[in-house]
Amino acid sequence: MKSKVTFWASVLGTVIVSLCCFTPVVAITISAIGLGVMIGYLDYILLPALVVLLIITFVSYRRYRSGGI
């Protein structure tokens, strides 16, 4: 059961991070609260987070499909 939870949590995280990477949701939100200077640095955080979450999703999917822990 734990591998199923890990898989769905990683899928949800990947979707959220990909929405933040490929849509202006984060840029609009950060600008609205007055931190527009930070927009230039979002790529340094969001793209590595997306890569890590994709790897976690792939590994947890393999464990989920094999019936692992």
Biopython code that builds the backbone (N, CA, C, O; Angstrom):
import numpy as np
from Bio.PDB.StructureBuilder import StructureBuilder

atoms = [
    (1, "MET", "N", (0.821, -1.197, 0.000)),
    (1, "MET", "CA", (0.000, 0.000, 0.000)),
    (1, "MET", "C", (0.864, 1.261, 0.000)),
    (1, "MET", "O", (0.473, 2.285, -0.560)),
    (2, "LYS", "N", (2.035, 1.185, 0.626)),
    (2, "LYS", "CA", (2.887, 2.361, 0.709)),
    (2, "LYS", "C", (3.387, 2.792, -0.666)),
    (2, "LYS", "O", (3.510, 3.990, -0.921)),
    (3, "SER", "N", (3.677, 1.846, -1.559)),
    (3, "SER", "CA", (4.158, 2.209, -2.888)),
    (3, "SER", "C", (3.068, 2.912, -3.693)),
    (3, "SER", "O", (3.367, 3.770, -4.524)),
    (4, "LYS", "N", (1.817, 2.559, -3.453)),
    (4, "LYS", "CA", (0.710, 3.226, -4.144)),
    (4, "LYS", "C", (0.596, 4.677, -3.691)),
    (4, "LYS", "O", (0.389, 5.568, -4.515)),
    (5, "VAL", "N", (0.724, 4.916, -2.418)),
    (5, "VAL", "CA", (0.659, 6.274, -1.872)),
    (5, "VAL", "C", (1.836, 7.099, -2.380)),
    (5, "VAL", "O", (1.664, 8.259, -2.757)),
    (6, "THR", "N", (3.020, 6.515, -2.393)),
    (6, "THR", "CA", (4.198, 7.215, -2.885)),
    (6, "THR", "C", (4.041, 7.566, -4.356)),
    (6, "THR", "O", (4.399, 8.664, -4.782)),
    (7, "PHE", "N", (3.506, 6.634, -5.128)),
    (7, "PHE", "CA", (3.311, 6.887, -6.551)),
    (7, "PHE", "C", (2.356, 8.044, -6.779)),
    (7, "PHE", "O", (2.667, 8.950, -7.551)),
    (8, "TRP", "N", (1.213, 8.037, -6.134)),
    (8, "TRP", "CA", (0.227, 9.104, -6.360)),
    (8, "TRP", "C", (0.695, 10.437, -5.801)),
    (8, "TRP", "O", (0.371, 11.484, -6.362)),
    (9, "ALA", "N", (1.444, 10.425, -4.718)),
    (9, "ALA", "CA", (1.989, 11.671, -4.182)),
    (9, "ALA", "C", (3.018, 12.262, -5.141)),
    (9, "ALA", "O", (3.062, 13.477, -5.334)),
    (10, "SER", "N", (3.841, 11.414, -5.739)),
    (10, "SER", "CA", (4.834, 11.921, -6.688)),
    (10, "SER", "C", (4.175, 12.400, -7.977)),
    (10, "SER", "O", (4.643, 13.368, -8.577)),
    (11, "VAL", "N", (3.108, 11.751, -8.411)),
    (11, "VAL", "CA", (2.376, 12.218, -9.591)),
    (11, "VAL", "C", (1.769, 13.597, -9.317)),
    (11, "VAL", "O", (1.853, 14.494, -10.156)),
    (12, "LEU", "N", (1.167, 13.758, -8.157)),
    (12, "LEU", "CA", (0.579, 15.046, -7.792)),
    (12, "LEU", "C", (1.650, 16.142, -7.725)),
    (12, "LEU", "O", (1.437, 17.247, -8.224)),
    (13, "GLY", "N", (2.775, 15.844, -7.122)),
    (13, "GLY", "CA", (3.869, 16.813, -7.043)),
    (13, "GLY", "C", (4.407, 17.181, -8.412)),
    (13, "GLY", "O", (4.714, 18.344, -8.674)),
    (14, "THR", "N", (4.521, 16.189, -9.287)),
    (14, "THR", "CA", (5.002, 16.447, -10.644)),
    (14, "THR", "C", (4.040, 17.336, -11.409)),
    (14, "THR", "O", (4.468, 18.235, -12.132)),
    (15, "VAL", "N", (2.754, 17.096, -11.259)),
    (15, "VAL", "CA", (1.756, 17.920, -11.940)),
    (15, "VAL", "C", (1.808, 19.357, -11.433)),
    (15, "VAL", "O", (1.746, 20.299, -12.223)),
    (16, "ILE", "N", (1.921, 19.524, -10.143)),
    (16, "ILE", "CA", (1.966, 20.873, -9.569)),
    (16, "ILE", "C", (3.209, 21.622, -10.037)),
    (16, "ILE", "O", (3.120, 22.784, -10.434)),
    (17, "VAL", "N", (4.364, 20.965, -9.993)),
    (17, "VAL", "CA", (5.599, 21.623, -10.420)),
    (17, "VAL", "C", (5.573, 21.911, -11.917)),
    (17, "VAL", "O", (6.058, 22.957, -12.350)),
    (18, "SER", "N", (5.016, 21.001, -12.712)),
    (18, "SER", "CA", (4.964, 21.261, -14.145)),
    (18, "SER", "C", (4.008, 22.408, -14.465)),
    (18, "SER", "O", (4.257, 23.169, -15.401)),
    (19, "LEU", "N", (2.936, 22.543, -13.717)),
    (19, "LEU", "CA", (2.061, 23.699, -13.891)),
    (19, "LEU", "C", (2.790, 24.995, -13.571)),
    (19, "LEU", "O", (2.597, 26.010, -14.239)),
    (20, "CYS", "N", (3.619, 24.949, -12.558)),
    (20, "CYS", "CA", (4.375, 26.144, -12.192)),
    (20, "CYS", "C", (5.475, 26.455, -13.201)),
    (20, "CYS", "O", (5.829, 27.619, -13.391)),
    (21, "CYS", "N", (6.015, 25.436, -13.844)),
    (21, "CYS", "CA", (7.086, 25.653, -14.832)),
    (21, "CYS", "C", (6.549, 26.166, -16.155)),
    (21, "CYS", "O", (7.164, 27.036, -16.771)),
    (22, "PHE", "N", (5.437, 25.656, -16.597)),
    (22, "PHE", "CA", (4.991, 25.904, -17.961)),
    (22, "PHE", "C", (3.806, 26.855, -18.066)),
    (22, "PHE", "O", (3.318, 27.107, -19.168)),
    (23, "THR", "N", (3.353, 27.368, -16.983)),
    (23, "THR", "CA", (2.280, 28.364, -17.016)),
    (23, "THR", "C", (2.698, 29.557, -16.164)),
    (23, "THR", "O", (3.583, 29.425, -15.319)),
    (24, "PRO", "N", (2.092, 30.692, -16.365)),
    (24, "PRO", "CA", (2.490, 31.877, -15.597)),
    (24, "PRO", "C", (1.846, 31.957, -14.208)),
    (24, "PRO", "O", (1.768, 33.044, -13.636)),
    (25, "VAL", "N", (1.386, 30.835, -13.658)),
    (25, "VAL", "CA", (0.719, 30.858, -12.356)),
    (25, "VAL", "C", (1.639, 31.412, -11.277)),
    (25, "VAL", "O", (1.240, 32.289, -10.510)),
    (26, "VAL", "N", (2.852, 30.914, -11.213)),
    (26, "VAL", "CA", (3.784, 31.356, -10.173)),
    (26, "VAL", "C", (4.209, 32.805, -10.400)),
    (26, "VAL", "O", (4.312, 33.580, -9.449)),
    (27, "ALA", "N", (4.452, 33.170, -11.649)),
    (27, "ALA", "CA", (4.887, 34.541, -11.949)),
    (27, "ALA", "C", (3.815, 35.549, -11.553)),
    (27, "ALA", "O", (4.126, 36.596, -10.986)),
    (28, "ILE", "N", (2.580, 35.242, -11.843)),
    (28, "ILE", "CA", (1.484, 36.148, -11.470)),
    (28, "ILE", "C", (1.332, 36.218, -9.957)),
    (28, "ILE", "O", (1.145, 37.298, -9.397)),
    (29, "THR", "N", (1.412, 35.068, -9.297)),
    (29, "THR", "CA", (1.262, 35.037, -7.836)),
    (29, "THR", "C", (2.397, 35.795, -7.149)),
    (29, "THR", "O", (2.156, 36.588, -6.239)),
    (30, "ILE", "N", (3.622, 35.552, -7.584)),
    (30, "ILE", "CA", (4.765, 36.224, -6.957)),
    (30, "ILE", "C", (4.713, 37.730, -7.223)),
    (30, "ILE", "O", (5.033, 38.531, -6.344)),
    (31, "SER", "N", (4.316, 38.106, -8.419)),
    (31, "SER", "CA", (4.198, 39.537, -8.728)),
    (31, "SER", "C", (3.083, 40.196, -7.922)),
    (31, "SER", "O", (3.209, 41.350, -7.514)),
    (32, "ALA", "N", (2.010, 39.476, -7.694)),
    (32, "ALA", "CA", (0.879, 40.026, -6.948)),
    (32, "ALA", "C", (1.228, 40.297, -5.486)),
    (32, "ALA", "O", (0.687, 41.222, -4.880)),
    (33, "ILE", "N", (2.129, 39.495, -4.919)),
    (33, "ILE", "CA", (2.494, 39.727, -3.524)),
    (33, "ILE", "C", (3.722, 40.626, -3.388)),
    (33, "ILE", "O", (4.206, 40.861, -2.280)),
    (34, "GLY", "N", (4.227, 41.129, -4.527)),
    (34, "GLY", "CA", (5.299, 42.117, -4.467)),
    (34, "GLY", "C", (6.701, 41.567, -4.508)),
    (34, "GLY", "O", (7.646, 42.277, -4.165)),
    (35, "LEU", "N", (6.869, 40.329, -4.915)),
    (35, "LEU", "CA", (8.201, 39.741, -4.985)),
    (35, "LEU", "C", (8.606, 39.465, -6.433)),
    (35, "LEU", "O", (9.194, 38.425, -6.728)),
    (36, "GLY", "N", (8.297, 40.376, -7.315)),
    (36, "GLY", "CA", (8.574, 40.209, -8.734)),
    (36, "GLY", "C", (10.044, 40.056, -9.073)),
    (36, "GLY", "O", (10.380, 39.525, -10.132)),
    (37, "VAL", "N", (10.919, 40.506, -8.202)),
    (37, "VAL", "CA", (12.356, 40.377, -8.422)),
    (37, "VAL", "C", (12.769, 38.901, -8.441)),
    (37, "VAL", "O", (13.750, 38.543, -9.093)),
    (38, "MET", "N", (12.042, 38.061, -7.747)),
    (38, "MET", "CA", (12.379, 36.641, -7.619)),
    (38, "MET", "C", (12.059, 35.829, -8.873)),
    (38, "MET", "O", (12.499, 34.684, -8.976)),
    (39, "ILE", "N", (11.312, 36.379, -9.824)),
    (39, "ILE", "CA", (10.869, 35.618, -10.991)),
    (39, "ILE", "C", (12.055, 35.111, -11.807)),
    (39, "ILE", "O", (11.981, 34.022, -12.377)),
    (40, "GLY", "N", (13.115, 35.852, -11.873)),
    (40, "GLY", "CA", (14.291, 35.431, -12.624)),
    (40, "GLY", "C", (14.963, 34.194, -12.064)),
    (40, "GLY", "O", (15.667, 33.495, -12.793)),
    (41, "TYR", "N", (14.765, 33.912, -10.805)),
    (41, "TYR", "CA", (15.409, 32.777, -10.153)),
    (41, "TYR", "C", (14.522, 31.537, -10.080)),
    (41, "TYR", "O", (14.960, 30.514, -9.555)),
    (42, "LEU", "N", (13.307, 31.593, -10.582)),
    (42, "LEU", "CA", (12.400, 30.451, -10.494)),
    (42, "LEU", "C", (12.908, 29.241, -11.267)),
    (42, "LEU", "O", (12.689, 28.104, -10.848)),
    (43, "ASP", "N", (13.583, 29.469, -12.389)),
    (43, "ASP", "CA", (14.088, 28.349, -13.172)),
    (43, "ASP", "C", (15.128, 27.542, -12.417)),
    (43, "ASP", "O", (15.253, 26.336, -12.630)),
    (44, "TYR", "N", (15.873, 28.192, -11.542)),
    (44, "TYR", "CA", (16.887, 27.483, -10.766)),
    (44, "TYR", "C", (16.274, 26.567, -9.715)),
    (44, "TYR", "O", (16.944, 25.663, -9.216)),
    (45, "ILE", "N", (15.032, 26.787, -9.382)),
    (45, "ILE", "CA", (14.351, 25.966, -8.378)),
    (45, "ILE", "C", (13.366, 25.002, -9.018)),
    (45, "ILE", "O", (13.342, 23.821, -8.669)),
    (46, "LEU", "N", (12.556, 25.485, -9.944)),
    (46, "LEU", "CA", (11.470, 24.674, -10.484)),
    (46, "LEU", "C", (11.939, 23.579, -11.435)),
    (46, "LEU", "O", (11.420, 22.464, -11.382)),
    (47, "LEU", "N", (12.892, 23.862, -12.291)),
    (47, "LEU", "CA", (13.338, 22.829, -13.230)),
    (47, "LEU", "C", (14.051, 21.664, -12.546)),
    (47, "LEU", "O", (13.768, 20.515, -12.886)),
    (48, "PRO", "N", (14.966, 21.903, -11.593)),
    (48, "PRO", "CA", (15.522, 20.751, -10.872)),
    (48, "PRO", "C", (14.468, 20.006, -10.046)),
    (48, "PRO", "O", (14.531, 18.783, -9.916)),
    (49, "ALA", "N", (13.504, 20.737, -9.493)),
    (49, "ALA", "CA", (12.443, 20.070, -8.752)),
    (49, "ALA", "C", (11.617, 19.185, -9.676)),
    (49, "ALA", "O", (11.212, 18.090, -9.287)),
    (50, "LEU", "N", (11.366, 19.647, -10.889)),
    (50, "LEU", "CA", (10.625, 18.850, -11.859)),
    (50, "LEU", "C", (11.390, 17.583, -12.224)),
    (50, "LEU", "O", (10.796, 16.509, -12.312)),
    (51, "VAL", "N", (12.692, 17.694, -12.438)),
    (51, "VAL", "CA", (13.502, 16.521, -12.773)),
    (51, "VAL", "C", (13.502, 15.515, -11.628)),
    (51, "VAL", "O", (13.341, 14.317, -11.860)),
    (52, "VAL", "N", (13.679, 15.982, -10.408)),
    (52, "VAL", "CA", (13.690, 15.088, -9.247)),
    (52, "VAL", "C", (12.335, 14.401, -9.087)),
    (52, "VAL", "O", (12.281, 13.197, -8.832)),
    (53, "LEU", "N", (11.254, 15.142, -9.232)),
    (53, "LEU", "CA", (9.932, 14.536, -9.091)),
    (53, "LEU", "C", (9.624, 13.555, -10.224)),
    (53, "LEU", "O", (8.942, 12.556, -9.996)),
    (54, "LEU", "N", (10.105, 13.815, -11.421)),
    (54, "LEU", "CA", (9.927, 12.845, -12.503)),
    (54, "LEU", "C", (10.675, 11.548, -12.213)),
    (54, "LEU", "O", (10.169, 10.462, -12.495)),
    (55, "ILE", "N", (11.863, 11.655, -11.661)),
    (55, "ILE", "CA", (12.620, 10.457, -11.286)),
    (55, "ILE", "C", (11.906, 9.693, -10.178)),
    (55, "ILE", "O", (11.796, 8.469, -10.241)),
    (56, "ILE", "N", (11.425, 10.399, -9.174)),
    (56, "ILE", "CA", (10.695, 9.752, -8.083)),
    (56, "ILE", "C", (9.425, 9.090, -8.605)),
    (56, "ILE", "O", (9.077, 7.991, -8.174)),
    (57, "THR", "N", (8.733, 9.750, -9.528)),
    (57, "THR", "CA", (7.522, 9.176, -10.102)),
    (57, "THR", "C", (7.842, 7.898, -10.863)),
    (57, "THR", "O", (7.126, 6.905, -10.734)),
    (58, "PHE", "N", (8.900, 7.911, -11.648)),
    (58, "PHE", "CA", (9.281, 6.729, -12.411)),
    (58, "PHE", "C", (9.637, 5.565, -11.487)),
    (58, "PHE", "O", (9.180, 4.442, -11.701)),
    (59, "VAL", "N", (10.443, 5.826, -10.470)),
    (59, "VAL", "CA", (10.854, 4.765, -9.542)),
    (59, "VAL", "C", (9.663, 4.234, -8.760)),
    (59, "VAL", "O", (9.527, 3.022, -8.598)),
    (60, "SER", "N", (8.800, 5.114, -8.273)),
    (60, "SER", "CA", (7.651, 4.650, -7.501)),
    (60, "SER", "C", (6.647, 3.915, -8.385)),
    (60, "SER", "O", (5.968, 3.002, -7.916)),
    (61, "TYR", "N", (6.544, 4.301, -9.660)),
    (61, "TYR", "CA", (5.665, 3.576, -10.568)),
    (61, "TYR", "C", (6.175, 2.149, -10.798)),
    (61, "TYR", "O", (5.393, 1.199, -10.826)),
    (62, "ARG", "N", (7.480, 2.015, -10.958)),
    (62, "ARG", "CA", (8.046, 0.667, -11.135)),
    (62, "ARG", "C", (7.806, -0.192, -9.899)),
    (62, "ARG", "O", (7.494, -1.377, -10.017)),
    (63, "ARG", "N", (7.949, 0.395, -8.724)),
    (63, "ARG", "CA", (7.696, -0.377, -7.496)),
    (63, "ARG", "C", (6.214, -0.703, -7.351)),
    (63, "ARG", "O", (5.858, -1.792, -6.903)),
    (64, "TYR", "N", (5.362, 0.223, -7.723)),
    (64, "TYR", "CA", (3.900, 0.018, -7.648)),
    (64, "TYR", "C", (3.489, -1.115, -8.589)),
    (64, "TYR", "O", (2.706, -1.983, -8.204)),
    (65, "ARG", "N", (4.008, -1.115, -9.814)),
    (65, "ARG", "CA", (3.624, -2.130, -10.787)),
    (65, "ARG", "C", (4.209, -3.504, -10.440)),
    (65, "ARG", "O", (3.612, -4.523, -10.787)),
    (66, "SER", "N", (5.343, -3.552, -9.775)),
    (66, "SER", "CA", (5.949, -4.841, -9.427)),
    (66, "SER", "C", (5.403, -5.395, -8.116)),
    (66, "SER", "O", (5.711, -6.528, -7.745)),
    (67, "GLY", "N", (4.590, -4.600, -7.408)),
    (67, "GLY", "CA", (4.041, -5.068, -6.138)),
    (67, "GLY", "C", (5.002, -4.948, -4.990)),
    (67, "GLY", "O", (4.844, -5.616, -3.968)),
    (68, "GLY", "N", (6.008, -4.095, -5.146)),
    (68, "GLY", "CA", (7.025, -3.926, -4.105)),
    (68, "GLY", "C", (6.507, -3.155, -2.901)),
    (68, "GLY", "O", (5.340, -2.768, -2.833)),
    (69, "ILE", "N", (7.405, -2.949, -1.965)),
    (69, "ILE", "CA", (7.059, -2.281, -0.709)),
    (69, "ILE", "C", (6.771, -0.837, -0.922)),
    (69, "ILE", "O", (6.462, -0.122, 0.031)),
]
sb = StructureBuilder()
sb.init_structure("model")
sb.init_model(0)
sb.init_chain("A")
sb.init_seg("    ")
for serial, (resi, resn, name, xyz) in enumerate(atoms, 1):
    if name == "N":
        sb.init_residue(resn, " ", resi, " ")
    sb.init_atom(name, np.array(xyz, "f"), 0.0, 1.0, " ", f" {name:<3s}", serial, name[0])
structure = sb.get_structure()
